[in-house]
Amino acid sequence: MDDCSQGPWLARIFRRTACPLPGAAPRRAPLRPKHFVPLVGFLVPTAAMAYGVVMPRNGILGINELTIGFAGALVGASITYVLGLLAALRH
C-alpha cells in the first residue's frame, strides 16, 4: 500500500494523487488601505443620507431601535466585506 492511500477515508477521497508531498500553506496578501476604499465609499454616503436626511425628516430622532438597527446593518455589512476580502486575498 502506498502513502497516498493511508489515512481516514475522507482524506483519501480529497488527497492529491499525483504527488504525496504536502502543499505549501496559502499565503495571504497584506491588507492595504486601498482595499477599504470601496467600503468607505459605501459607508460614508449611506450613513450621511440615513442619519442626516432620511431619519430626521421622518421623525426618527435620537437614539432608538431604528437608528441602532440601521447602525447594526452597517456594521454587519462592514464585517461581511472584510471577511470576503480576507477570503479573496487568501487565494
C-alpha positions in Angstrom: 0.0 0.0 0.0 1.5 3.4 -0.9 1.4 6.6 1.2 -1.4 8.2 -0.8 -4.0 5.6 0.3 -3.3 5.7 4.1 -5.3 7.8 6.5 -9.0 8.4 7.1 -11.4 7.7 4.2 -12.4 11.3 3.7 -8.7 12.3 3.4 -8.2 9.6 0.8 -11.0 11.0 -1.3 -9.7 14.5 -1.4 -6.0 13.8 -1.4 -3.9 14.6 -4.4 -2.9 11.5 -6.3 -0.1 13.0 -8.4 2.2 13.9 -5.5 2.2 12.8 -1.9 4.1 16.0 -0.8 2.1 18.4 1.3 1.3 21.7 -0.3 2.6 25.0 1.0 0.4 27.0 3.3 -1.7 29.6 1.4 -0.1 33.0 1.5 -2.3 35.9 2.3 -1.5 39.2 0.8 -1.4 42.0 3.4 -4.4 44.3 3.8 -3.7 47.8 2.4 -5.7 51.0 2.9 -6.7 50.8 -0.8 -8.7 47.6 -0.1 -11.0 49.6 2.2 -11.8 52.4 -0.3 -15.0 50.7 -1.6 -16.2 50.1 1.9 -15.7 53.8 2.9 -17.3 54.7 -0.4 -20.4 52.7 0.7 -20.5 53.6 4.4 -20.0 57.4 4.2 -22.8 58.3 1.8 -25.1 55.7 3.2 -24.7 56.9 6.8 -24.8 60.6 5.7 -28.1 60.1 3.8 -29.7 58.0 6.5 -28.7 59.9 9.6 -28.5 63.4 8.1 -31.5 63.4 5.7 -33.9 60.5 5.9 -34.3 59.8 9.6 -34.6 63.4 10.8 -37.3 64.2 8.2 -39.3 61.1 9.2 -39.3 62.0 12.9 -36.8 59.3 13.8 -34.7 61.5 16.1 -32.2 60.5 18.7 -31.0 57.0 19.6 -33.8 54.4 19.3 -34.4 51.0 17.9 -34.4 52.1 14.3 -31.1 54.1 14.4 -29.4 51.3 16.4 -30.8 48.7 13.9 -29.5 50.7 10.9 -26.1 51.1 12.6 -26.1 47.3 13.1 -26.8 46.8 9.5 -23.8 49.0 8.5 -21.6 47.1 11.0 -22.8 43.8 9.6 -22.1 44.9 6.0 -18.6 46.0 7.1 -17.8 42.7 8.7 -19.1 40.8 5.7 -16.9 43.0 3.4 -13.8 42.4 5.5 -14.3 38.7 5.7 -14.9 38.5 2.0 -11.8 40.5 1.4 -9.7 38.2 3.6 -11.1 35.1 1.7 -10.4 36.6 -1.7 -6.8 37.6 -0.7 -6.1 34.1 0.7 -6.4 32.6 -2.8 
